[in-house]
Amino acid sequence: MKPIKTGIVLSLTVVLFYILCTLVWVALPEPFMNFMNSLFHGLDFRRLQTGQSFSWWDTAYPAIVFAIWFFAVGVFFAWLGNKVGNED
């Protein structure tokens, strides 16, 4: 595996799914909450709703953090996979 390429691909995948998740939440907030509650075994995500509106920065900042974090995770994953898979 190529560590940098793996980091980029993982980072892009996570950010794209984050954006998709955000768009679905904005378009269909109640069905989205029902889905999230079901996905996490009944954990009530409605408790996290404050009623305050989100700015674009409130959405962009986590996307930036995810991009950086998952790039690092992807690079490490590929590097470790190469080391473990090396039969030398």
SVG drawing of the C-alpha trace seen along z (x, -y; Angstrom):
<svg xmlns="http://www.w3.org/2000/svg" viewBox="-39 -31 53 45">
<polyline fill="none" stroke="black" stroke-width="0.4" points="0.0,0.0 1.1,-3.6 0.7,-5.4 0.1,-8.9 -2.4,-7.7 -4.2,-5.6 -4.3,-8.6 -5.8,-10.8 -8.4,-8.3 -9.5,-7.6 -9.6,-11.3 -11.7,-12.1 -14.1,-9.2 -14.7,-10.3 -15.2,-14.0 -17.6,-13.1 -19.7,-10.9 -19.7,-13.7 -21.0,-16.2 -23.6,-13.7 -24.6,-13.1 -24.9,-16.8 -27.0,-17.3 -29.4,-14.5 -29.7,-15.9 -30.5,-19.4 -33.1,-18.1 -34.8,-15.5 -34.0,-16.2 -36.6,-13.9 -36.1,-10.8 -32.3,-11.4 -32.6,-11.4 -34.7,-8.3 -32.1,-6.6 -29.2,-7.7 -31.1,-6.5 -31.6,-3.1 -28.1,-2.9 -26.7,-3.4 -29.0,-1.0 -31.5,-3.5 -29.1,-6.2 -31.1,-9.4 -29.3,-11.9 -32.2,-14.4 -30.6,-15.3 -27.7,-16.9 -30.1,-19.3 -29.8,-22.8 -32.2,-24.7 -29.4,-27.1 -28.8,-27.4 -25.5,-26.2 -23.1,-28.4 -21.1,-27.1 -18.1,-27.2 -19.8,-24.8 -20.0,-22.3 -16.7,-23.1 -14.5,-22.9 -15.3,-19.2 -14.8,-18.4 -11.3,-19.9 -10.5,-18.1 -11.8,-14.8 -9.7,-15.4 -6.5,-15.9 -7.2,-13.1 -8.2,-10.4 -5.4,-11.3 -3.0,-10.6 -5.0,-7.4 -4.8,-6.2 -1.0,-6.9 -0.4,-5.0 -2.7,-2.2 -0.8,-1.7 2.6,-2.1 1.7,0.5 0.1,2.8 3.3,2.7 5.4,3.4 3.3,6.3 2.9,7.7 6.6,7.6 8.0,11.2 11.7,10.2"/>
</svg>
